[in-house]
Amino acid sequence: MTTSQAPAHGRFGEFGGRYVPEALIPALEQLEEVWHKAVVDPEFVGELERLQRTYTGRPSIITEVPRFAEHCGGARVILKREDLNHTGSHKINNVLGQALLTRRMGKTRVIAETGAGQHGVATATAAALLGLECVVYMGRKDTERQALNVARMRLLGATVVPVDNGSKTLKDAVNEAFRDWVANVGTTHYVLGTVTGPHPFPEMVRDFHRVIGVEARQQVLDLVGRLPDVVCACVGGGSNALGIFHRFIDDASVRLVGFEAGGEGVESGKHAARFASGVPGVLHGAYTYVLQDDDGQTIESHSVSAGLDYPSVGPEHAYLLDSGRAEYQPITDVEAMEAFSLLSRTEGILPAIESAHALAGAMKLGRELGPDAVILVNLSGRGDKDVHTAAQWFGLIDDDGGTRLPDDPGAKGMGEQL
Amino acid sequence: MSVGPILERCRAEGRAALVGYLPVGFPSVEGSIAAMRVLVDAGVDILEIGVPYSDPVMDGPVIQDAAVRALAGGVHLSDIFTAVRAVSDAGAGALVMTYWNPVLRYGVDRFAGDLKAAGGAGLITPDLIPDEAAPWIAAADSNDLDKVFLVAPSSTPERIATVTAASRGFVYAAAVMGVTGARASVGDAAEALVSRTREHSDVPVCVGIGVSTGEQATQVGRFADGVIVGSALVRCLTEADSEEQGLEALGALARELADGVRRGRP
């Protein structure tokens, strides 16, 4: 595993690979072959483009947010509105691609893991659209903090299986999905929701999301007349970030900055900042940065955001970090929730708490770079699913879900937070 | 020392070898080593010494549960070598079964050296395929250790050729598609997989996943070089009311399985 040689098949530098049971190798080989053939087949490409246009609502728009930008050192801040996609986040881009591949492989059942529920909802949606059976694994803790998305998936006809193992979050949902896949691989495709896992998932999922950056680059050029100085995105597994970063990789003047969940602070140990304190290792099929102890046991991650609460990260991000092309910074729960509140109140846009980490990052970078800077932020999802979490965070409802009125001493109110 | 000679000896006796799996650290490090000694006394030829891991994607509920409890009890990677030494001293082949990340974290060369020094035979690597295993293959070869890779019912002839070419000691044939755990029957897929594997190599083929009774051991022992039993043994310990009762149940099942492999080829 030396970096001086050309990267091996399925690797980004030394990262990536295919660390899975032998039983899954034929399925991964089949997937890789079907995917490679599909992306040069006009029928597949045409159908995916048609669905993006007539179902997802692509291209997604960009929105400049001047009132929010006042809190970002006066820099120009432009949001790529993946939150406006059908199902409410970028996740649908990847899922439609994989669902079409599932049909091409002659498989009739899809499984997925989900953290915030966005990928599960997207998968359930695509399964309904294409008539596939759908089972979604979700950590018990996440089913509780994202109850609305659980109901959405069930309304769409999917079976949601709460996972009680380990930390009861995204990592354990992935474990359970792999177990299902090994047992049912003949009929089932695992619609992995982010840019990690065994090859070809990291590359394939990235390519299905690449449309985000392709559109945004041109949209920013049209609006501003030049490339942005910085592109910001939150990084859980890292699919929305790679989706928007990838088209800019060859634009050397554009800084690519990913924001990880800093939870209660990196020093607290309760976070999901893999690049701040993780070391390279293998988790869920890929060699990448992993939160782990000295014995190689995975350390549980923590974040207010279910979608970023994951102890590992896509291997291409590990490569972008080590090669110096991208930078990664932690954003704490408090900082993210401040940005969540700020965008809501200044622009009338409720962001997903995941995406609020990227907004908090833009606030920091804007203050650093000043008013001449142009900052493009991937607003990867909308915050409807987070209303309960945010309302609790800001003390708008009590623990039983009842409304707290402004004269209630327990109600902090979002105004006072700003 | 390789488990090869043990498998040869069993073959000369006209039977399959009995391979038993237990994780280190459940109910405690000492307790697990005592349980491994019980297995060796009951006629288990080769021990698979399991490394408890936080994310065991190939394991069903029984082994997951034992791993969680072992980790909660404070087991460390270094305890593996204590168990290897004890099993080796007791006269059985000592293979370590581990997910890849703990070895990677420990250092592949360092792990191989310490395993060798403790009298270990080699590694079984359920989530490491030969294609990704160059550092381990090099370390194993320079330390004269066994490399047990897996084949599955889904494996193509090309994959079987790749896996058998890289394996030493034996090839682990997964009897069914799925995670570890007892099955009511170990299907025809296992026998077909063993014969498909033998078309590519003379390396012994042991069959695991799903075997839990003496009768199944007999059945599998008719066509495989070794019969691997894991979850059924682990369950004797996890479901026991006391350590003594667990060891008693474990010994009884191991004797039943040992009888089973001896009845395979009359």
Boltz contact constraints between the chains, C-beta under 6 A:
constraints:
  - contact:
      token1: [A, 17]
      token2: [B, 132]
      max_distance: 6.0
  - contact:
      token1: [A, 19]
      token2: [B, 100]
      max_distance: 6.0
  - contact:
      token1: [A, 19]
      token2: [B, 127]
      max_distance: 6.0
  - contact:
      token1: [A, 19]
      token2: [B, 132]
      max_distance: 6.0
  - contact:
      token1: [A, 20]
      token2: [B, 127]
      max_distance: 6.0
  - contact:
      token1: [A, 21]
      token2: [B, 58]
      max_distance: 6.0
  - contact:
      token1: [A, 21]
      token2: [B, 126]
      max_distance: 6.0
  - contact:
      token1: [A, 21]
      token2: [B, 127]
      max_distance: 6.0
  - contact:
      token1: [A, 22]
      token2: [B, 129]
      max_distance: 6.0
  - contact:
      token1: [A, 22]
      token2: [B, 150]
      max_distance: 6.0
  - contact:
      token1: [A, 22]
      token2: [B, 152]
      max_distance: 6.0
  - contact:
      token1: [A, 23]
      token2: [B, 152]
      max_distance: 6.0
  - contact:
      token1: [A, 23]
      token2: [B, 154]
      max_distance: 6.0
  - contact:
      token1: [A, 23]
      token2: [B, 177]
      max_distance: 6.0
  - contact:
      token1: [A, 25]
      token2: [B, 159]
      max_distance: 6.0
  - contact:
      token1: [A, 26]
      token2: [B, 154]
      max_distance: 6.0
  - contact:
      token1: [A, 26]
      token2: [B, 156]
      max_distance: 6.0
  - contact:
      token1: [A, 175]
      token2: [B, 55]
      max_distance: 6.0
  - contact:
      token1: [A, 175]
      token2: [B, 57]
      max_distance: 6.0
  - contact:
      token1: [A, 178]
      token2: [B, 57]
      max_distance: 6.0
  - contact:
      token1: [A, 179]
      token2: [B, 179]
      max_distance: 6.0
  - contact:
      token1: [A, 182]
      token2: [B, 178]
      max_distance: 6.0
  - contact:
      token1: [A, 183]
      token2: [B, 177]
      max_distance: 6.0
  - contact:
      token1: [A, 183]
      token2: [B, 178]
      max_distance: 6.0
  - contact:
      token1: [A, 281]
      token2: [B, 101]
      max_distance: 6.0
  - contact:
      token1: [A, 281]
      token2: [B, 104]
      max_distance: 6.0
  - contact:
      token1: [A, 281]
      token2: [B, 105]
      max_distance: 6.0
  - contact:
      token1: [A, 282]
      token2: [B, 100]
      max_distance: 6.0
  - contact:
      token1: [A, 282]
      token2: [B, 101]
      max_distance: 6.0
  - contact:
      token1: [A, 295]
      token2: [B, 76]
      max_distance: 6.0
  - contact:
      token1: [A, 295]
      token2: [B, 77]
      max_distance: 6.0
  - contact:
      token1: [A, 295]
      token2: [B, 102]
      max_distance: 6.0
  - contact:
      token1: [A, 296]
      token2: [B, 101]
      max_distance: 6.0
  - contact:
      token1: [A, 296]
      token2: [B, 102]
      max_distance: 6.0
  - contact:
      token1: [A, 296]
      token2: [B, 105]
      max_distance: 6.0
  - contact:
      token1: [A, 297]
      token2: [B, 54]
      max_distance: 6.0
  - contact:
      token1: [A, 298]
      token2: [B, 54]
      max_distance: 6.0
  - contact:
      token1: [A, 298]
      token2: [B, 55]
      max_distance: 6.0
